[in-house]
């Protein structure tokens, strides 16, 4: 079992700090000027944003094991894709939302338990290494021209 973390694009990390900086600025202004409403607003913004990050973003991990690929983003999002439901995986720069902090991604297509096709975009730090590890771990897939496909 190997666990991978998300690549982090600097600009995305910078954008993610803006709400916290705004909350800190409001809190600081409230403290400096003795305005309780600003203190509560700043502290509430910081607390709410921290909770949001914990629920939706931190930590982001991708785990490859003998049975599946598991994706975790924050406390709420957990996706397990068994090898027998994985259709393909390939490099992508799709800007759609996904559990990752970079636009350098891997698009994983799979069948849900219901049989419907779905996809998820992930951004492991070493995309090519992640695909190679998926190919070497999965009994059902191989890497062909940089794309993981069924044998």
Secondary structure as UniProt FT lines:
FT   STRAND          2..6
FT   HELIX           10..33
FT   HELIX           36..56
FT   STRAND          60..64
FT   STRAND          68..73
FT   TURN            74..76
FT   STRAND          77..82
FT   HELIX           83..85
FT   STRAND          86..92
FT   STRAND          105..111
FT   TURN            113..114
FT   STRAND          117..122
FT   HELIX           127..137
FT   STRAND          141..144
FT   TURN            145..146
FT   STRAND          147..150
//
